């Protein structure tokens, strides 16, 4: 009789543990380079502390292998991770705070944007700019960058630096605005590729005809915003682009 009672108690405890097991998940398992990645954290115990890190799948738990900064005091809910620009297979790993005791993992892939927009390819000159240039810099004083910091030709309201960091932004020559303005462009240079939105326009009146000069021998100009440039990996030379929508 006692054995039966102990067995029932053990089964009850096992079921309770299973029902309250901490776990993590992701709404998507395939992300593009530089795309925002989200991790869903569920059923954490209120009396315990946790941390989360993202690792290449093939690497061990040593902190030197972390590619997305470890998050401490993780709570239940959705976590927005740092963007990952290198392609590969990764794991988000949930640990008990202060240890490498692994609680759960979720795997996801980061790859190059692969969707074809189904439109012709065009060649453009690639330049770069900052939506929030440093005061006193050449871009600020000679190109009216500080006057227009946070403003975009295709948007009504001024945007914060945080908003700029979270969006993929390019500017096009004002002469092409009616065609390209506020449209998504798939941009390629060698093995680099990114999809960004033409929220802004480059006006010759702001910079002594710099937009037209920067066309060089090409018909089109792609002026890539600084934070988008970091994701793309280049801010000069020639690029090819498609119009996606």
Secondary structure, DSSP 8 states (H G I E B T S, - for coil): -HHHHHHHHHHHHHHHHHHT--EEE-S-SEEETT--EEEEEE---TT--EEEEEEETTS-S-GGGEEEEEEES--SEEEEE----S-EEEEEEEEETTS--EEEEEEEEEE------SS--EEEEEEEE-TT--TTSHHHHTS-TTTTTT--TT-SS---HHHHHHS-EEEEEGGGHHHHTT-EEEEEETTEEEEEEEEEEE-GGGTTTHHHHHTTTSSEEEEEEHHHHHHHT--SEEEEEEE--
